[in-house]
Amino acid sequence: MPEILDIQDDLQPARETAEDDIDEDVENVLDLLQTYEDREYGDRQGLLDRIDEELLRLEEQVESDHTRLHLQAARNRIRIYRDTMSKSATDVGITATELTTDTEDQTTLHVTILNEGEPTTVTVIVTFYDEDFTEVETTRSEPVECDADTEVTIDLELEPPNDYAHYVPAVQKRE
């Protein structure tokens, strides 16, 4: 699951500050989120719609402004991810990522790209965000050739900004 969608760190404080018992509702959201990786690429957007709707419903029900802010933060993370993904190609997508730290200044992002269409050339775009989900920096890969109906894994050597807290990778077809 993309790191930015791991919204547990927003939902746990929402539970703790809620005047109402929202544990079951939060667990339902987290259970839905756990199915993200098992979904087909195209079905993931529908799942995010459902999770966002559940969070909005909770946001409207809770009394505490503090709880509401945590729920809004979780919804904002989903929105940022969806906005980034909306810039991606429709028949080419990222199915898996893993970020590994090689040295103090060097990090490698392993990206698996699925091409469900014709042969194409793509660029991987990695956007870094700070704790407040403000965009800090965007990095682009060199062009990557993708054969039709194949999956390819590439390794991007990155130097992430010091103040990043989250990242979102996306893939874009080259024109």
VEXTORBA-453169 format. One record per residue: x, y, z of N, C-alpha, C in turn; residue in three letters; residue number from 1. Coordinates in steps of 0.02 Angstrom, whole numbers. Layout:
! VEXTORBA-453169
site n_u X&n_v Y&n_w Z&ca_u X&ca_v Y&ca_w Z&c_u X&c_v Y&c_w Z&aa ALA&i NUM
...
END
This chain:
! VEXTORBA-453169
site n_u 42&n_v -59&n_w 0&ca_u 0&ca_v 0&ca_w 0&c_u 45&c_v 62&c_w 0&aa MET&i 1
site n_u 27&n_v 111&n_w -40&ca_u 67&ca_v 173&ca_w -39&c_u 68&c_v 203&c_w 32&aa PRO&i 2
site n_u 127&n_v 227&n_w 51&ca_u 137&ca_v 253&ca_w 118&c_u 86&c_v 306&c_w 138&aa GLU&i 3
site n_u 69&n_v 349&n_w 91&ca_u 23&ca_v 404&ca_w 107&c_u -47&c_v 380&c_w 125&aa ILE&i 4
site n_u -64&n_v 319&n_w 103&ca_u -130&ca_v 292&ca_w 118&c_u -132&c_v 255&c_w 185&aa LEU&i 5
site n_u -76&n_v 249&n_w 218&ca_u -75&ca_v 217&ca_w 284&c_u -98&c_v 270&c_w 335&aa ASP&i 6
site n_u -163&n_v 277&n_w 341&ca_u -193&ca_v 331&ca_w 379&c_u -205&c_v 313&c_w 453&aa ILE&i 7
site n_u -176&n_v 259&n_w 476&ca_u -185&ca_v 239&ca_w 546&c_u -161&c_v 293&c_w 594&aa GLN&i 8
site n_u -108&n_v 329&n_w 575&ca_u -82&ca_v 381&ca_w 619&c_u -128&c_v 441&c_w 625&aa ASP&i 9
site n_u -177&n_v 447&n_w 581&ca_u -229&ca_v 498&ca_w 588&c_u -291&c_v 469&c_w 623&aa ASP&i 10
site n_u -305&n_v 405&n_w 611&ca_u -365&ca_v 376&ca_w 640&c_u -358&c_v 359&c_w 714&aa LEU&i 11
site n_u -297&n_v 341&n_w 736&ca_u -287&ca_v 326&ca_w 806&c_u -301&c_v 387&c_w 851&aa GLN&i 12
site n_u -273&n_v 446&n_w 834&ca_u -290&ca_v 505&ca_w 875&c_u -364&c_v 524&c_w 870&aa PRO&i 13
site n_u -394&n_v 510&n_w 812&ca_u -466&ca_v 522&ca_w 806&c_u -505&c_v 480&c_w 856&aa ALA&i 14
site n_u -486&n_v 417&n_w 863&ca_u -517&ca_v 373&ca_w 913&c_u -509&c_v 401&c_w 984&aa ARG&i 15
site n_u -447&n_v 423&n_w 998&ca_u -431&ca_v 445&ca_w 1066&c_u -465&c_v 510&c_w 1085&aa GLU&i 16
site n_u -479&n_v 553&n_w 1036&ca_u -509&ca_v 618&ca_w 1052&c_u -585&c_v 618&c_w 1043&aa THR&i 17
site n_u -612&n_v 565&n_w 1017&ca_u -684&ca_v 563&ca_w 1003&c_u -723&c_v 559&c_w 1069&aa ALA&i 18
site n_u -776&n_v 599&n_w 1073&ca_u -821&ca_v 595&ca_w 1130&c_u -868&c_v 536&c_w 1122&aa GLU&i 19
site n_u -880&n_v 516&n_w 1060&ca_u -922&ca_v 459&ca_w 1045&c_u -878&c_v 398&c_w 1034&aa ASP&i 20
site n_u -908&n_v 339&n_w 1037&ca_u -870&ca_v 277&ca_w 1023&c_u -869&c_v 266&c_w 948&aa ASP&i 21
site n_u -811&n_v 278&n_w 918&ca_u -804&ca_v 269&ca_w 845&c_u -758&c_v 211&c_w 828&aa ILE&i 22
site n_u -740&n_v 171&n_w 879&ca_u -693&ca_v 116&ca_w 868&c_u -716&c_v 69&c_w 812&aa ASP&i 23
site n_u -778&n_v 49&n_w 813&ca_u -803&ca_v 2&ca_w 762&c_u -800&c_v 33&c_w 692&aa GLU&i 24
site n_u -819&n_v 96&n_w 687&ca_u -816&ca_v 131&ca_w 622&c_u -745&c_v 136&c_w 597&aa ASP&i 25
site n_u -698&n_v 153&n_w 641&ca_u -628&ca_v 159&ca_w 621&c_u -601&c_v 90&c_w 600&aa VAL&i 26
site n_u -619&n_v 39&n_w 637&ca_u -597&ca_v -29&ca_w 619&c_u -623&c_v -49&c_w 550&aa GLU&i 27
site n_u -686&n_v -30&n_w 535&ca_u -714&ca_v -45&ca_w 469&c_u -674&c_v -11&c_w 414&aa ASN&i 28
site n_u -654&n_v 52&n_w 425&ca_u -614&ca_v 88&ca_w 376&c_u -546&c_v 54&c_w 367&aa VAL&i 29
site n_u -515&n_v 36&n_w 423&ca_u -449&ca_v 4&ca_w 420&c_u -453&c_v -65&c_w 386&aa LEU&i 30
site n_u -508&n_v -101&n_w 399&ca_u -518&ca_v -166&ca_w 365&c_u -524&c_v -156&c_w 290&aa ASP&i 31
site n_u -562&n_v -106&n_w 269&ca_u -568&ca_v -92&ca_w 198&c_u -500&c_v -75&c_w 168&aa LEU&i 32
site n_u -463&n_v -34&n_w 204&ca_u -398&ca_v -12&ca_w 179&c_u -350&c_v -71&c_w 171&aa LEU&i 33
site n_u -356&n_v -121&n_w 214&ca_u -312&ca_v -180&ca_w 210&c_u -325&c_v -220&c_w 147&aa GLN&i 34
site n_u -382&n_v -211&n_w 115&ca_u -396&ca_v -247&ca_w 53&c_u -368&c_v -212&c_w -9&aa THR&i 35
site n_u -337&n_v -153&n_w 1&ca_u -312&ca_v -114&ca_w -55&c_u -264&c_v -154&c_w -100&aa TYR&i 36
site n_u -216&n_v -187&n_w -70&ca_u -166&ca_v -224&ca_w -109&c_u -196&c_v -283&c_w -147&aa GLU&i 37
site n_u -250&n_v -311&n_w -120&ca_u -281&ca_v -369&ca_w -152&c_u -324&c_v -351&c_w -212&aa ASP&i 38
site n_u -338&n_v -288&n_w -220&ca_u -383&ca_v -265&ca_w -273&c_u -346&c_v -258&c_w -339&aa ARG&i 39
site n_u -383&n_v -265&n_w -393&ca_u -356&ca_v -252&ca_w -460&c_u -343&c_v -177&c_w -464&aa GLU&i 40
site n_u -297&n_v -158&n_w -507&ca_u -277&ca_v -88&ca_w -514&c_u -337&c_v -42&c_w -523&aa TYR&i 41
site n_u -383&n_v -58&n_w -568&ca_u -440&ca_v -15&ca_w -582&c_u -491&c_v -12&c_w -526&aa GLY&i 42
site n_u -494&n_v -63&n_w -484&ca_u -544&ca_v -67&ca_w -430&c_u -522&c_v -27&c_w -369&aa ASP&i 43
site n_u -460&n_v -7&n_w -366&ca_u -435&ca_v 28&ca_w -307&c_u -468&c_v 97&c_w -298&aa ARG&i 44
site n_u -484&n_v 130&n_w -354&ca_u -516&ca_v 196&ca_w -348&c_u -584&c_v 191&c_w -316&aa GLN&i 45
site n_u -622&n_v 138&n_w -332&ca_u -687&ca_v 128&ca_w -301&c_u -680&c_v 116&c_w -226&aa GLY&i 46
site n_u -629&n_v 79&n_w -207&ca_u -616&ca_v 67&ca_w -137&c_u -601&c_v 132&c_w -101&aa LEU&i 47
site n_u -560&n_v 174&n_w -131&ca_u -543&ca_v 238&ca_w -100&c_u -605&c_v 283&c_w -95&aa LEU&i 48
site n_u -650&n_v 279&n_w -144&ca_u -714&ca_v 315&ca_w -140&c_u -752&c_v 294&c_w -78&aa ASP&i 49
site n_u -757&n_v 228&n_w -69&ca_u -795&ca_v 201&ca_w -13&c_u -764&c_v 222&c_w 54&aa ARG&i 50
site n_u -698&n_v 219&n_w 59&ca_u -664&ca_v 238&ca_w 121&c_u -674&c_v 312&c_w 134&aa ILE&i 51
site n_u -668&n_v 354&n_w 82&ca_u -679&ca_v 425&ca_w 90&c_u -750&c_v 440&c_w 113&aa ASP&i 52
site n_u -798&n_v 405&n_w 85&ca_u -868&ca_v 414&ca_w 106&c_u -879&c_v 395&c_w 179&aa GLU&i 53
site n_u -847&n_v 340&n_w 200&ca_u -852&ca_v 319&ca_w 270&c_u -822&c_v 372&c_w 317&aa GLU&i 54
site n_u -764&n_v 398&n_w 297&ca_u -731&ca_v 449&ca_w 338&c_u -773&c_v 514&c_w 341&aa LEU&i 55
site n_u -803&n_v 532&n_w 284&ca_u -846&ca_v 592&ca_w 283&c_u -906&c_v 582&c_w 328&aa LEU&i 56
site n_u -937&n_v 523&n_w 326&ca_u -994&ca_v 508&ca_w 369&c_u -974&c_v 514&c_w 443&aa ARG&i 57
site n_u -916&n_v 486&n_w 460&ca_u -891&ca_v 492&ca_w 529&c_u -878&c_v 564&c_w 548&aa LEU&i 58
site n_u -847&n_v 601&n_w 501&ca_u -831&ca_v 671&ca_w 513&c_u -894&c_v 711&c_w 529&aa GLU&i 59
site n_u -949&n_v 696&n_w 496&ca_u -1012&ca_v 731&ca_w 507&c_u -1046&c_v 710&c_w 571&aa GLU&i 60
site n_u -1030&n_v 651&n_w 597&ca_u -1063&ca_v 625&ca_w 657&c_u -1028&c_v 645&c_w 722&aa GLN&i 61
site n_u -963&n_v 654&n_w 721&ca_u -927&ca_v 665&ca_w 784&c_u -939&c_v 736&c_w 810&aa VAL&i 62
site n_u -935&n_v 742&n_w 876&ca_u -946&ca_v 807&ca_w 908&c_u -881&c_v 847&c_w 916&aa GLU&i 63
site n_u -826&n_v 812&n_w 926&ca_u -763&ca_v 845&ca_w 942&c_u -731&c_v 875&c_w 879&aa SER&i 64
site n_u -714&n_v 939&n_w 883&ca_u -678&ca_v 972&ca_w 828&c_u -610&c_v 941&c_w 817&aa ASP&i 65
site n_u -578&n_v 921&n_w 871&ca_u -512&ca_v 890&ca_w 867&c_u -515&c_v 824&c_w 829&aa HIS&i 66
site n_u -566&n_v 785&n_w 844&ca_u -577&ca_v 721&ca_w 808&c_u -590&c_v 734&c_w 735&aa THR&i 67
site n_u -631&n_v 784&n_w 722&ca_u -648&ca_v 801&ca_w 653&c_u -585&c_v 820&c_w 613&aa ARG&i 68
site n_u -539&n_v 856&n_w 645&ca_u -476&ca_v 875&ca_w 611&c_u -435&c_v 813&c_w 592&aa LEU&i 69
site n_u -433&n_v 763&n_w 635&ca_u -396&ca_v 702&ca_w 620&c_u -429&c_v 664&c_w 562&aa HIS&i 70
site n_u -494&n_v 663&n_w 561&ca_u -530&ca_v 630&ca_w 506&c_u -519&c_v 668&c_w 440&aa LEU&i 71
site n_u -519&n_v 734&n_w 444&ca_u -506&ca_v 775&ca_w 385&c_u -435&c_v 763&c_w 359&aa GLN&i 72
site n_u -388&n_v 754&n_w 405&ca_u -318&ca_v 741&ca_w 384&c_u -314&c_v 675&c_w 347&aa ALA&i 73
site n_u -349&n_v 624&n_w 370&ca_u -350&ca_v 559&ca_w 336&c_u -381&c_v 566&c_w 266&aa ALA&i 74
site n_u -436&n_v 603&n_w 262&ca_u -468&ca_v 614&ca_w 197&c_u -423&c_v 654&c_w 150&aa ARG&i 75
site n_u -386&n_v 702&n_w 178&ca_u -340&ca_v 742&ca_w 138&c_u -285&c_v 699&c_w 107&aa ASN&i 76
site n_u -260&n_v 651&n_w 145&ca_u -209&ca_v 606&ca_w 119&c_u -235&c_v 565&c_w 60&aa ARG&i 77
site n_u -297&n_v 543&n_w 66&ca_u -328&ca_v 505&ca_w 11&c_u -335&c_v 551&c_w -50&aa ILE&i 78
site n_u -356&n_v 613&n_w -38&ca_u -365&ca_v 661&ca_w -94&c_u -298&c_v 674&c_w -129&aa ARG&i 79
site n_u -245&n_v 684&n_w -90&ca_u -180&ca_v 697&ca_w -120&c_u -159&c_v 637&c_w -162&aa ILE&i 80
site n_u -168&n_v 577&n_w -137&ca_u -150&ca_v 517&ca_w -174&c_u -191&c_v 513&c_w -239&aa TYR&i 81
site n_u -256&n_v 525&n_w -234&ca_u -299&ca_v 520&ca_w -293&c_u -282&c_v 574&c_w -344&aa ARG&i 82
site n_u -267&n_v 634&n_w -321&ca_u -248&ca_v 688&ca_w -367&c_u -185&c_v 669&c_w -405&aa ASP&i 83
site n_u -137&n_v 640&n_w -369&ca_u -75&ca_v 619&ca_w -401&c_u -89&c_v 564&c_w -451&aa THR&i 84
site n_u -129&n_v 515&n_w -432&ca_u -143&ca_v 459&ca_w -475&c_u -185&c_v 479&c_w -536&aa MET&i 85
site n_u -225&n_v 532&n_w -529&ca_u -266&ca_v 554&ca_w -586&c_u -223&c_v 581&c_w -642&aa SER&i 86
site n_u -162&n_v 599&n_w -627&ca_u -115&ca_v 622&ca_w -678&c_u -81&c_v 564&c_w -713&aa LYS&i 87
site n_u -92&n_v 503&n_w -687&ca_u -61&ca_v 443&ca_w -716&c_u -100&c_v 420&c_w -777&aa SER&i 88
site n_u -67&n_v 379&n_w -817&ca_u -99&ca_v 349&ca_w -876&c_u -152&c_v 300&c_w -852&aa ALA&i 89
site n_u -203&n_v 288&n_w -894&ca_u -258&ca_v 244&ca_w -874&c_u -242&c_v 170&c_w -884&aa THR&i 90
site n_u -200&n_v 152&n_w -931&ca_u -184&ca_v 82&ca_w -942&c_u -115&c_v 62&c_w -916&aa ASP&i 91
site n_u -82&n_v 109&n_w -883&ca_u -16&ca_v 95&ca_w -853&c_u -20&c_v 119&c_w -781&aa VAL&i 92
site n_u 2&n_v 77&n_w -735&ca_u -2&ca_v 96&ca_w -665&c_u 53&c_v 65&c_w -624&aa GLY&i 93
site n_u 61&n_v 91&n_w -564&ca_u 109&ca_v 64&ca_w -516&c_u 73&c_v 14&c_w -473&aa ILE&i 94
site n_u 100&n_v -47&n_w -470&ca_u 68&ca_v -99&ca_w -430&c_u 103&c_v -110&c_w -364&aa THR&i 95
site n_u 167&n_v -90&n_w -358&ca_u 203&ca_v -99&ca_w -294&c_u 262&c_v -51&c_w -291&aa ALA&i 96
site n_u 278&n_v -30&n_w -230&ca_u 337&ca_v 12&ca_w -219&c_u 371&c_v -10&c_w -154&aa THR&i 97
site n_u 435&n_v 0&n_w -152&ca_u 473&ca_v -11&ca_w -90&c_u 529&c_v 40&c_w -88&aa GLU&i 98
site n_u 534&n_v 76&n_w -34&ca_u 586&ca_v 126&ca_w -25&c_u 639&c_v 97&c_w 21&aa LEU&i 99
site n_u 701&n_v 95&n_w -2&ca_u 756&ca_v 70&ca_w 39&c_u 810&c_v 123&c_w 45&aa THR&i 100
site n_u 839&n_v 128&n_w 104&ca_u 892&ca_v 176&ca_w 116&c_u 959&c_v 141&c_w 105&aa THR&i 101
site n_u 997&n_v 166&n_w 57&ca_u 1061&ca_v 136&ca_w 39&c_u 1117&c_v 167&c_w 81&aa ASP&i 102
site n_u 1119&n_v 233&n_w 84&ca_u 1168&ca_v 270&ca_w 125&c_u 1130&c_v 328&c_w 156&aa THR&i 103
site n_u 1166&n_v 368&n_w 193&ca_u 1134&ca_v 426&ca_w 226&c_u 1101&c_v 472&c_w 176&aa GLU&i 104
site n_u 1133&n_v 481&n_w 118&ca_u 1106&ca_v 528&ca_w 68&c_u 1073&c_v 493&c_w 9&aa ASP&i 105
site n_u 1078&n_v 428&n_w 4&ca_u 1053&ca_v 393&ca_w -55&c_u 998&c_v 343&c_w -36&aa GLN&i 106
site n_u 943&n_v 348&n_w -72&ca_u 886&ca_v 304&ca_w -62&c_u 866&c_v 276&c_w -129&aa THR&i 107
site n_u 842&n_v 213&n_w -130&ca_u 818&ca_v 183&ca_w -192&c_u 744&c_v 168&c_w -185&aa THR&i 108
site n_u 706&n_v 189&n_w -235&ca_u 635&ca_v 173&ca_w -239&c_u 628&c_v 119&c_w -292&aa LEU&i 109
site n_u 605&n_v 60&n_w -271&ca_u 592&ca_v 4&ca_w -316&c_u 518&c_v 10&c_w -337&aa HIS&i 110
site n_u 505&n_v 18&n_w -401&ca_u 438&ca_v 30&ca_w -427&c_u 420&c_v -24&c_w -477&aa VAL&i 111
site n_u 362&n_v -56&n_w -466&ca_u 337&ca_v -106&ca_w -513&c_u 282&c_v -73&c_w -553&aa THR&i 112
site n_u 290&n_v -74&n_w -619&ca_u 243&ca_v -42&ca_w -665&c_u 207&c_v -96&c_w -705&aa ILE&i 113
site n_u 141&n_v -91&n_w -709&ca_u 100&ca_v -137&ca_w -748&c_u 74&c_v -99&c_w -809&aa LEU&i 114
site n_u 89&n_v -125&n_w -868&ca_u 63&ca_v -97&ca_w -930&c_u 10&c_v -145&c_w -957&aa ASN&i 115
site n_u -53&n_v -123&n_w -956&ca_u -108&ca_v -164&ca_w -980&c_u -127&c_v -146&c_w -1051&aa GLU&i 116
site n_u -88&n_v -103&n_w -1083&ca_u -104&ca_v -80&ca_w -1151&c_u -48&c_v -96&c_w -1200&aa GLY&i 117
site n_u -43&n_v -53&n_w -1249&ca_u 8&ca_v -61&ca_w -1302&c_u 77&c_v -43&c_w -1276&aa GLU&i 118
site n_u 130&n_v -62&n_w -1313&ca_u 197&ca_v -42&ca_w -1292&c_u 201&c_v 34&c_w -1285&aa PRO&i 119
site n_u 235&n_v 58&n_w -1234&ca_u 237&ca_v 129&ca_w -1221&c_u 300&c_v 147&c_w -1182&aa THR&i 120
site n_u 313&n_v 211&n_w -1179&ca_u 368&ca_v 238&ca_w -1138&c_u 336&c_v 280&c_w -1083&aa THR&i 121
site n_u 360&n_v 269&n_w -1021&ca_u 331&ca_v 304&ca_w -964&c_u 386&c_v 338&c_w -924&aa VAL&i 122
site n_u 365&n_v 384&n_w -882&ca_u 408&ca_v 417&ca_w -834&c_u 377&c_v 406&c_w -765&aa THR&i 123
site n_u 418&n_v 388&n_w -716&ca_u 393&ca_v 383&ca_w -647&c_u 405&c_v 450&c_w -614&aa VAL&i 124
site n_u 353&n_v 476&n_w -582&ca_u 356&ca_v 540&ca_w -547&c_u 347&c_v 526&c_w -472&aa ILE&i 125
site n_u 394&n_v 550&n_w -432&ca_u 389&ca_v 541&ca_w -359&c_u 383&c_v 610&c_w -328&aa VAL&i 126
site n_u 327&n_v 620&n_w -292&ca_u 315&ca_v 683&ca_w -258&c_u 324&c_v 673&c_w -183&aa THR&i 127
site n_u 364&n_v 715&n_w -153&ca_u 377&ca_v 712&ca_w -81&c_u 337&c_v 766&c_w -46&aa PHE&i 128
site n_u 309&n_v 748&n_w 13&ca_u 268&ca_v 794&ca_w 53&c_u 297&c_v 798&c_w 123&aa TYR&i 129
site n_u 286&n_v 856&n_w 156&ca_u 307&ca_v 862&ca_w 226&c_u 252&c_v 836&c_w 272&aa ASP&i 130
site n_u 260&n_v 846&n_w 337&ca_u 211&ca_v 821&ca_w 386&c_u 141&c_v 849&c_w 375&aa GLU&i 131
site n_u 137&n_v 911&n_w 349&ca_u 72&ca_v 943&ca_w 337&c_u 44&c_v 928&c_w 268&aa ASP&i 132
site n_u 78&n_v 883&n_w 232&ca_u 59&ca_v 863&ca_w 164&c_u 63&c_v 920&c_w 114&aa PHE&i 133
site n_u 112&n_v 962&n_w 127&ca_u 130&ca_v 1015&ca_w 79&c_u 184&c_v 986&c_w 35&aa THR&i 134
site n_u 176&n_v 995&n_w -30&ca_u 225&ca_v 968&ca_w -77&c_u 293&c_v 1001&c_w -66&aa GLU&i 135
site n_u 345&n_v 959&n_w -59&ca_u 412&ca_v 983&ca_w -47&c_u 454&c_v 980&c_w -110&aa VAL&i 136
site n_u 449&n_v 924&n_w -146&ca_u 490&ca_v 914&ca_w -206&c_u 460&c_v 860&c_w -249&aa GLU&i 137
site n_u 473&n_v 865&n_w -314&ca_u 452&ca_v 814&ca_w -362&c_u 512&c_v 793&c_w -402&aa THR&i 138
site n_u 519&n_v 727&n_w -411&ca_u 574&ca_v 698&ca_w -449&c_u 546&c_v 655&c_w -505&aa THR&i 139
site n_u 580&n_v 655&n_w -562&ca_u 558&ca_v 615&ca_w -620&c_u 613&c_v 566&c_w -638&aa ARG&i 140
site n_u 592&n_v 507&n_w -661&ca_u 640&ca_v 457&ca_w -684&c_u 658&c_v 470&c_w -757&aa SER&i 141
site n_u 708&n_v 434&n_w -780&ca_u 723&ca_v 431&ca_w -851&c_u 666&c_v 393&c_w -884&aa GLU&i 142
site n_u 657&n_v 400&n_w -949&ca_u 604&ca_v 362&ca_w -984&c_u 615&c_v 286&c_w -975&aa PRO&i 143
site n_u 559&n_v 251&n_w -967&ca_u 560&ca_v 179&ca_w -958&c_u 517&c_v 148&c_w -1013&aa VAL&i 144
site n_u 545&n_v 100&n_w -1050&ca_u 508&ca_v 64&ca_w -1102&c_u 467&c_v 9&c_w -1070&aa GLU&i 145
site n_u 403&n_v 4&n_w -1087&ca_u 359&ca_v -48&ca_w -1062&c_u 327&c_v -85&c_w -1120&aa CYS&i 146
site n_u 339&n_v -149&n_w -1125&ca_u 307&ca_v -190&ca_w -1176&c_u 233&c_v -197&c_w -1160&aa ASP&i 147
site n_u 194&n_v -218&n_w -1210&ca_u 122&ca_v -227&ca_w -1201&c_u 109&c_v -283&c_w -1151&aa ALA&i 148
site n_u 58&n_v -273&n_w -1109&ca_u 34&ca_v -323&ca_w -1062&c_u 90&c_v -354&c_w -1021&aa ASP&i 149
site n_u 133&n_v -312&n_w -993&ca_u 189&ca_v -337&ca_w -952&c_u 195&c_v -296&c_w -888&aa THR&i 150
site n_u 235&n_v -325&n_w -843&ca_u 251&ca_v -291&ca_w -781&c_u 327&c_v -285&c_w -777&aa GLU&i 151
site n_u 352&n_v -227&n_w -759&ca_u 423&ca_v -215&ca_w -756&c_u 439&c_v -179&c_w -690&aa VAL&i 152
site n_u 495&n_v -198&n_w -659&ca_u 517&ca_v -164&ca_w -598&c_u 579&c_v -124&c_w -613&aa THR&i 153
site n_u 578&n_v -61&n_w -592&ca_u 636&ca_v -18&ca_w -601&c_u 659&c_v 7&c_w -533&aa ILE&i 154
site n_u 723&n_v 26&n_w -529&ca_u 751&ca_v 53&ca_w -469&c_u 772&c_v 126&c_w -481&aa ASP&i 155
site n_u 743&n_v 171&n_w -442&ca_u 759&ca_v 242&ca_w -448&c_u 803&c_v 263&c_w -389&aa LEU&i 156
site n_u 863&n_v 287&n_w -404&ca_u 906&ca_v 313&ca_w -352&c_u 885&c_v 385&c_w -338&aa GLU&i 157
site n_u 868&n_v 399&n_w -276&ca_u 841&ca_v 464&ca_w -257&c_u 882&c_v 496&c_w -202&aa LEU&i 158
site n_u 877&n_v 561&n_w -197&ca_u 902&ca_v 598&ca_w -140&c_u 842&c_v 636&c_w -112&aa GLU&i 159
site n_u 803&n_v 603&n_w -69&ca_u 743&ca_v 636&ca_w -43&c_u 760&c_v 699&c_w -3&aa PRO&i 160
site n_u 716&n_v 748&n_w -4&ca_u 728&ca_v 808&ca_w 36&c_u 728&c_v 790&c_w 111&aa PRO&i 161
site n_u 765&n_v 826&n_w 149&ca_u 771&ca_v 812&ca_w 221&c_u 705&c_v 817&c_w 258&aa ASN&i 162
site n_u 662&n_v 862&n_w 236&ca_u 601&ca_v 875&ca_w 274&c_u 540&c_v 836&c_w 248&aa ASP&i 163
site n_u 551&n_v 783&n_w 209&ca_u 493&ca_v 746&ca_w 184&c_u 469&c_v 697&c_w 237&aa TYR&i 164
site n_u 403&n_v 686&n_w 237&ca_u 373&ca_v 637&ca_w 283&c_u 336&c_v 583&c_w 244&aa ALA&i 165
site n_u 313&n_v 600&n_w 184&ca_u 275&ca_v 554&ca_w 143&c_u 296&c_v 561&c_w 70&aa HIS&i 166
site n_u 283&n_v 510&n_w 31&ca_u 296&ca_v 515&ca_w -41&c_u 241&c_v 479&c_w -78&aa TYR&i 167
site n_u 228&n_v 501&n_w -139&ca_u 179&ca_v 470&ca_w -183&c_u 210&c_v 461&c_w -251&aa VAL&i 168
site n_u 216&n_v 398&n_w -274&ca_u 241&ca_v 387&ca_w -342&c_u 182&c_v 384&c_w -390&aa PRO&i 169
site n_u 193&n_v 405&n_w -452&ca_u 144&ca_v 400&ca_w -505&c_u 181&c_v 386&c_w -570&aa ALA&i 170
site n_u 144&n_v 362&n_w -619&ca_u 175&ca_v 347&ca_w -684&c_u 137&c_v 387&c_w -737&aa VAL&i 171
site n_u 175&n_v 413&n_w -784&ca_u 146&ca_v 455&ca_w -837&c_u 174&c_v 432&c_w -904&aa GLN&i 172
site n_u 129&n_v 425&n_w -952&ca_u 151&ca_v 407&ca_w -1019&c_u 188&c_v 466&c_w -1050&aa LYS&i 173
site n_u 240&n_v 451&n_w -1087&ca_u 277&ca_v 503&ca_w -1123&c_u 241&c_v 516&c_w -1188&aa ARG&i 174
site n_u 234&n_v 578&n_w -1204&ca_u 200&ca_v 597&ca_w -1267&c_u 249&c_v 597&c_w -1324&aa GLU&i 175
END
